[in-house]
Amino acid sequence: MEYSTFGRHIIADLWGVDFAKLNDVAFLKKHMHEAAMVSGATLLSIDYHRFDPHGATLFAVLSESHLSIHTYPEKGFAALDGYTCGYTVDPLKSIQYLLTVLNPDKVNSIKITRGQDGLNVSRLKLHKD
């Protein structure tokens, strides 16, 4: 059996993000849409849940897989996740776009290459610009 369904998975923790940005679902939805577009992905839908009193989770379903963000505005924290299958759509472009928009003070991130015989995990040094 061949084990090759190549995919890239980018995971990023953002710290020091403005409360208002992380608590504004319309703002986040707009930029999740744009993040999907800049990577060349086919956006199927965006769903979200707004938490009370603050915070949100947004999930963009892509033909190639997904993008997601979970926010903790009171802590200035956002957890980003982008996974795409195949070689044509790069989730790093989506995550990089969101970093530019959210403008965090600090970013911790990893890249996981998936869908082959084994996982390849590496640290990324992402910057907001």
Secondary structure, DSSP 8 states (H G I E B T S, - for coil): ---EEEEEEEEEEEES--HHHHT-HHHHHHHHHHHHHHHT--EEEEEEEE-SSS-EEEEEEETTEEEEEEEEGGGTEEEEEEEEESSS--HHHHHHHHHHHH--SEEEEEEEEEEESS-EEEEE-----
